[in-house]
């Protein structure tokens, strides 16, 4: 099904992290395990309108999963690579989750 060898530094994974008020990040691993792949890919090059819809959907799923999400201030799209045997993370985009504001914080 999958074949071919890739160098570790060539593998890039998009992840979603939830940011709390103190700035700490929690990786989001929803019960729908392939959901993060789909929504991450959609957020990379989406228009503002599409971003608003995606973030609203993420907010709804977070509320279903966690109940109270008042601790979560932002959703971060993180690019993870392996360089010299260690994970190297880079925030690609950040989106606010509190209130009505859905604009990217970049």
Secondary structure, DSSP 8 states (H G I E B T S, - for coil): -------GGG-EEEEEEEEETTS-EEE---SSTTHHHHHHHHHHS--HHHHHHHHHHHHHHHHHHHS--TTEEEEEEEEEEEETTEEEEEEEEEEE-STT---B--
